[in-house]
Amino acid sequence: MLRKPIEVNTATSFLQKHTTVSLFVVVLTALAATGLWVQFDVSQKQLRASLIEQAGQRSVQLSDALSEQFSLLMRNVGVIVHSLQHAWLTDRDNFDASIEHQVSGFPDGAIEYVAIVDADGSLLYANQGFSAREALANREYLKARAGEMRDSLHIGNPAYSSTSKRWSIPLYQAMHHGDASSEFIQIGLSPVFLSDLLARVDISEHDIIVYLDRYGRFLAQNKELDKAIGRSVKESRPFLGSDAPVNGVLQAAATLDGIPRIFGWTVLPDSGVITVVGLDQNALLAPFNRQNAQAYWRSVYIILMIVALGGVVSLLLMRLSRQQQSLQDHRRFLNEAQRIAHIGNWELDHGTGRLWWSDEIYRIFGVSPDEFGGTYEAFLESVHPEDRDLVDTQYRSSIETHSPYSIEHRIVRRDDGTERWVHERCEQVLDDRGEIIRSSGTVQDITERKHMDDELKKLVETDSLTGLLTRRHFLEHLERDFARFVRGLASTVAVIMIDLDYFKRINDTYGHATGDTALRHVAQLMQDEMRSIDIIGRLGGEEFGLILPGTDAVAARAYSERLRQGIADSPLIIKGESIGLTISIGIGEFDTGDTESRQALERADKALYRAKKNGRNRTEVFATEG
């Protein structure tokens, strides 16, 4: 809202009548000039603090998103560890194959090695890049932290391998033999892989993103990893220690390059991993500093002119001019800060019904002040039709309860019709009687953050090789369908497990690239046979899962036979050579006595086992076991 100009009375008559009054006016002018200078200095400091605060909020938001990305990665690693632990304890002869199948879902180079060591540090198994001497060096470490590794992954000290000549981040978890934990599975996660993920984030040249462990040791950095790995940040950093807050902001010089930055951090409670985003303070404040320097010299000149003239009329004119210029500077600085942060502010006067927007909100909504109606109803017209009721309900509830609200919703830009995501905040301003006089708040464009969230979700939910659902996301769909079955919303649901026959022979004969092509070929054939309501996922290696809602075992068997025959009739053609492919299929169903969704999957798995035992390239239904 624009302030009214300051009204003053002229003192020209005093100068004409009395010299003493003229001297008083000069003194008053000097005092007034000093007061204006103090006001300017305070406003610049407040604006600078506002810029830094907004940058801190942005860095914390980005660290939150990247922490979620790291958590998703650790959950995927946890799935691998669980599967490999089971394979080590039950099928050690095929442990190499199990590792290959489990690690295939990760990008190349993400996993440096897989090792099994006992409590005395003796190396029981290692697939690559890890020696017995390195395992023995970890003996005391394992003994000291065995309890922390019993039920979850433990992140160890980054270590340089004399065998592979590379750094890795060891992830430990104890393997249970009854109540004892005498063996540990150890997976080496590549810090280069983590750093490459961070390097994809679109930030400025001198901004940094870092993953630290709970003790402040560098795990990954978006650039110059070789200067960071093996080192630690200062122990005095506020995000270190058991009582450190989950989120926070820090202004400090960076440990490695000494560049002053605005750091925002997020601490993951389970792993203790700290995501730190550091925004280059000099780059952020450069536009402000340039404009502040210009305003400084302009202000000095104005003050000197006021003192030199010494006349009341000139004093009043110069004060008015300076206030107007100062107001323009403030508005320009505020608009620049809002433009950088993609955030604007608004006010709705409840007496007049007029809605005021800052310049940045007009840019976000793609509308000019002349086109905007300046009312709450005009704002609602720009809200996405599917979100309009939600936004209106939140606002009216805030009016009734006098409480603030925070909401994310979509808008449709007026100029090009594109959809944008915004984060809107609002609070109510009350008078002395407790009545609302105006609503005020902010609007921030969060479209890019939403896009990043969608990309991270796609990375987690989709198998990178076949484009099918990952095991984790498939099990989530299985759980939802089971909940519908329990509530009586679905009378029958069939669960199918499929295994590509002799897949290891294909890999050994034609190579892993052909094996990958075979998996994609079979996945596509299965997708071609699916209905829109069916769910398909890759459960690991050459194993797939299907969920058929509204389908009993008889219909599922007929469907499976068509699928099996179709794949048998569709060989893989590689460089003119035909490679025959067959599948084995096991079928299970949800049962009214089930307490967990996995029980149907286990029945399908048993039927699959019988299909493979009885010669492969066949379909078996669990119910036929009696």
Helices and strands as residue ranges (DSSP letters): H 12-17, H 19-90, G 92-94, H 95-103, E 111-118, E 123-126, H 132-137, H 139-145, G 146-149, E 154-155, E 159-160, E 167-177, E 180-189, H 191-199, E 208-212, E 218-221, H 225-228, E 247-253, E 260-267, E 274-280, H 281-309, H 312-341, E 343-349, E 355-357, H 359-365, H 376-382, H 388-401, E 405-412, E 419-430, E 436-445, H 447-461, H 471-486, E 493-500, H 503-510, H 512-529, E 535-540, E 543-549, H 553-568, E 572-574, E 577-579, E 583-589, H 598-613, E 619-621, G 622-625
